[in-house]
């Protein structure tokens, strides 16, 4: 199907033979009855009565069902989602707000084929708000990094926390935080090291170990790259007392 210019919503049922495909528009899949297995960018999601699934534009995906089922499927033109600065989550729980929206959608979408009208467009604006609410909440992997920044961390380990494959996780994290996962870890270690240099008399070797580096030379390279100085130079500079300006009488 070519790119869309109009929001469409349709009742659909799926068969046992999955066919992987992609398209330039996004989709939103809301359950009515039955169970559907959905694979999006190699992430397998079990779509049941408790889950709403969002499929980004150009994302390879497939559907599989082995029993009677029915879902509301929105075909969403790119213009409605490409302005989002954060990546929309691939799945959300079907809470009371989604249930209320689904009931309204069902009154507008008949069994005869795709539907499009002013009321559906208004409903979608409300749904877009449901998709974006709470995106400021810290992700599970980010919380894990914050607690374990001084331990050995791998992309595979962090991706598993979010239930993503490593490649998609890196793309998702970069769009969410503006840095790759490992660059974020290095940034956090640098900030922790700066605090220790400011507030303690630990040696550079001890500080390197506390922020997760076996060799203090790694911490030194990090400071040279991002601060343009050695850790010892940063400590010396940060402890130079600031001269107070004389108060006016």
C-alpha positions in Angstrom: 0.0 0.0 0.0 1.3 3.5 -0.8 1.9 6.1 1.9 -1.3 7.3 3.5 -2.7 10.8 3.7 -5.8 9.9 5.9 -6.1 8.1 9.2 -7.9 4.8 8.6 -9.3 2.3 11.2 -10.6 -1.2 10.5 -11.7 -4.4 12.2 -9.3 -7.1 11.2 -8.7 -10.8 11.9 -5.4 -12.7 11.4 -4.5 -16.2 10.2 -2.0 -18.9 11.1 0.5 -18.0 8.3 2.6 -15.0 9.3 3.9 -12.8 6.5 6.7 -10.3 7.4 6.2 -6.9 5.7 6.7 -3.2 6.4 5.1 0.1 5.2 5.9 3.8 5.3 2.9 4.5 7.7 2.6 3.5 11.3 0.0 1.2 12.8 -1.8 0.8 16.1 -3.3 -2.5 17.0 -6.0 -2.6 19.8 -7.5 -6.0 20.9 -11.2 -6.8 20.7 -11.1 -10.5 21.2 -8.6 -13.4 20.8 -4.8 -13.6 21.0 -2.3 -12.4 18.4 1.5 -12.9 18.3 3.2 -9.9 16.8 6.9 -9.6 15.8 8.2 -6.0 15.5 11.8 -5.5 14.5 12.5 -9.0 15.8 10.9 -8.3 19.1 8.1 -10.9 19.8 5.1 -9.5 21.6 2.1 -11.6 22.8 -0.9 -9.4 22.0 -3.8 -10.4 24.2 -6.7 -8.6 25.9 -4.3 -6.6 28.1 -2.0 -5.0 25.5 -2.0 -2.3 22.8 0.8 -2.5 20.2 2.3 0.3 18.2 4.2 -0.4 15.0 6.5 2.4 13.8 6.8 3.4 10.2 9.2 1.2 8.1 9.4 -1.4 10.9 9.4 -5.0 9.6 6.6 -6.9 11.4 4.4 -9.9 11.2 1.2 -11.2 12.8 0.3 -14.8 13.8 -2.9 -16.1 15.3 -4.0 -19.8 15.8 -7.6 -19.1 17.0 -10.6 -16.8 16.3 -9.6 -13.1 16.9 -10.5 -9.6 16.1 -8.5 -6.4 16.4 -8.9 -2.7 15.7 -6.1 -1.6 13.4 -5.3 2.0 12.8 -3.2 2.9 9.7 -1.6 6.2 10.7 0.0 8.6 8.2 3.6 9.5 8.9 2.8 13.2 9.4 1.1 12.2 12.7 4.0 10.4 14.2 7.3 11.7 12.6 7.3 14.8 14.7 7.6 12.9 17.9 11.0 13.7 19.5 10.9 10.5 21.6 10.3 7.0 20.4 6.8 5.8 21.1 6.7 2.5 23.1 6.0 -0.7 21.1 3.4 -1.8 23.7 1.2 -0.4 26.5 -1.2 -2.0 28.9 -4.8 -1.8 28.0 -6.0 0.2 31.0 -9.4 1.9 31.7 -8.6 4.8 29.4 -7.8 2.5 26.5 -10.9 0.5 27.2 -13.0 3.6 27.0 -11.4 4.7 23.8 -11.9 1.3 22.3 -15.6 1.3 23.1 -15.9 4.7 21.3 -13.9 3.4 18.3 -16.1 0.3 17.9 -19.2 2.6 17.5 -17.5 4.3 14.6 -15.9 1.3 12.8 -18.3 -1.2 11.1 -17.5 -4.6 9.7 -17.5 -3.5 6.0 -14.0 -2.2 5.7 -11.7 0.7 6.6 -13.4 3.7 8.1 -12.4 7.4 8.1 -14.4 10.3 9.4 -14.1 13.4 11.6 -15.0 11.6 14.8 -12.3 9.0 14.2 -9.8 11.8 13.6 -10.8 13.4 16.9 -10.5 10.0 18.6 -7.0 9.5 17.2 -5.8 12.8 18.7 -6.9 11.5 22.1 -5.2 8.2 21.4 -2.0 9.9 20.4 -2.1 11.5 23.9 -2.4 8.0 25.4 0.6 6.9 23.4 2.8 9.7 24.6 1.7 10.0 28.3 4.4 9.0 30.7 7.3 9.0 28.3 9.3 11.1 30.7 9.4 8.2 33.1 12.8 6.7 33.5 13.2 3.5 31.5 14.1 0.2 33.2 17.6 0.0 31.6 18.3 3.6 32.4 17.5 3.0 36.1 19.7 -0.1 36.0 22.6 1.9 34.5 22.2 4.5 37.3 22.5 1.8 40.0 25.2 -0.3 38.3 27.3 2.2 36.3 30.4 1.0 38.1 30.0 -2.6 37.1 30.5 -4.4 33.8 27.6 -3.5 31.4 26.9 -4.9 28.0 24.5 -3.9 25.2 23.0 -7.4 25.3 22.4 -7.2 29.0 20.7 -3.7 28.8 18.7 -4.7 25.7 17.3 -7.8 27.6 16.1 -5.5 30.4 13.9 -3.7 27.8 13.0 -6.9 26.0 14.6 -5.5 22.7 17.1 -7.0 20.4 20.5 -5.3 20.8 20.4 -3.4 17.4 16.9 -2.0 18.0 17.8 -1.2 21.6 20.8 1.0 20.5 18.6 2.9 18.1 15.9 3.3 20.7 18.3 4.5 23.4 20.0 7.0 21.0 16.7 8.6 20.1 15.6 8.7 23.7 18.7 10.1 25.3 20.8 11.5 22.4 23.7 9.2 23.2 24.5 5.5 22.6 24.1 3.3 25.7 27.9 3.0 26.3 28.4 6.8 25.7 25.8 7.4 28.4 27.6 5.0 30.8 30.9 6.9 30.2 29.2 10.2 30.7 27.7 9.0 34.0 31.1 7.6 35.2 32.7 10.9 34.3 30.2 12.9 36.4 30.6 10.5 39.3 34.4 10.8 39.1 34.2 14.6 39.1 32.1 14.5 42.2 34.7 12.2 44.0 37.5 14.5 42.9 35.6 17.5 44.2 34.5 16.1 47.5 37.1 13.4 48.6 40.8 12.9 48.9 40.7 9.5 47.2 43.6 8.8 44.9 43.0 8.7 41.1 43.4 4.9 41.2 40.8 4.6 43.9 38.3 6.8 42.0 38.8 4.9 38.8 38.0 1.7 40.6 34.9 3.2 42.2 33.4 4.4 38.9 34.1 1.1 37.2 37.5 1.2 35.6 40.2 -1.4 36.3 43.0 0.9 35.2 43.2 4.5 36.1 44.6 5.2 32.6 41.1 4.6 31.2 39.8 7.4 33.5 42.6 9.6 32.5 41.7 9.2 28.8 38.1 9.9 29.6 39.0 13.2 31.3 41.4 14.2 28.5 38.7 13.6 25.8 35.8 15.3 27.6 37.5 17.8 29.9 40.7 18.6 28.1 42.7 18.0 31.3 44.0 15.3 33.6 41.9 14.2 36.6 44.6 15.7 38.9 44.4 19.0 37.1 40.6 19.0 37.4 40.9 18.4 41.1 43.4 21.2 41.5 41.3 23.6 39.5 38.0 22.7 41.3 39.6 23.4 44.7 41.0 26.9 43.8 39.0 29.2 46.2 36.8 31.7 44.5 37.7 35.3 45.5 34.7 37.2 46.8 34.0 40.6 45.4 34.1 43.4 48.0 30.6 44.4 49.1 29.5 47.9 48.4 29.0 50.1 51.5 
